[in-house]
């Protein structure tokens, strides 16, 4: 009986020694934390995997923002897939309920004129200068303008959401000052005509292309103080999703009274 007790005690001691040895081994093999970590610091997995140490508040904010953004994107993708599956599955039933109008909500927009902020250095000497300011979004309330079904506004440009044939159009009033003694336009080069047009740009193509334009010569003023020109352009064009449309004029200073100006696009 005494021998069995001794063996049991020895077995317990051996187990304790093995456990302590394992713990010490784990402690010795753990990577050292950077010496810069302070009491207000923390270490969390970085975007690329390894631990990143720093301020507790900053790292927690960065970590949570990264995780939340990832989860939000996953939920958004799943929701879009569910919506598309529902539409595909119930297309016939929806057609019977909403008729063709449900499927004919075509992208369209009409922006109205707005005072321009001024000429930039990059515009000086350019043949055509983009009109960078239009009334859009909430500014279109109580005007004839609108933005519908996916058309986006970006820095004076209209971005189309889907491939297709579009009707594009623009109207501007242009004014130039003249020399009172003879009524001639007060410009450096009268051989450079007054021009107004619409161009498109796509980041994948990397180049801008003029789609339609109107050119008018300078004239001698009948009142000797100013000239007034009206210009309207329009065209049917094939566009790709992501194409950006912009209105350009030969001189931004001609846009003095912008209330009646407009710029629009409609998918047909």
C-alpha positions, 0 to 999 in steps of 0.5 A: 500500500505504501509503495502504491502511494509513493508511485502515485506521488511520483507520477503527480510530480512528474506531471507537474514538471512536464506541465511547467516545462511545456509552459516555459517552452511556450513562453520562450518561443513566443515572439517578443512584442515591440519595445515601443508598446506602452500602457496605452498601446495594443497589438492587432492583426494588420490589413496584411496579416502580421501584428501591428502595434500602436495607440489603442484608440487609433488601432481599434478604430482602424481595425473596426472600420476595416472589419465593418467595411468588409462586412458591409460590402459582403451584405451589400453584394448578397442583397444585390444578388438576392434582388437580381434573383428575385427579379429574374424569378418573378419577371413575368409576374412583375410585367403583368403588374407594372406593365412595360413601364416597370422596365422602361425607366430609362436614365435621363438628366437635365442640368440647368445653368449656374454661375462659373467660379472663374478661369483656372490657369490650365484653361488659359490658352485652351481651345475649349474649356469645360463648364464645370458648374451646373445646378444639380441634385437639390439645386434642381428643385423649382427648375425644369431640371432633373436627374433620374434612374442612375445618371450621376453628376461629377464635377460638371459631368454627367455619367451614364450608367448603362450602354445604349443610344442616348440623345444628348443636348445643350443650350447656352447664351453667350455674351462678349464685350465690344469696343464702343467706338467701332463695335468690334469684339473686345478679343485678342484674336477675332479669327478664333470663332465662338464654339460650344459643344459636348464631349465624352470621356471614359477613364478606360479609354483615357482620351476625350472625344468631341461628340457635337459642336456649334461654331459661330464667327465674331460679329460687329455689335449693332449697339457697339457695347456687346454681342449676344449669341445663342447656341444649341447642340444635340445629337444621337450617340452610342455610349458605354456605361461609365462614359462622362459627358461635359459641355465645353465653350471656347471662352468661359467669360462669355457665360455671364447670364446662365439662368436659361442654359441647360445640359441634358442626356436621355437614353432612347 
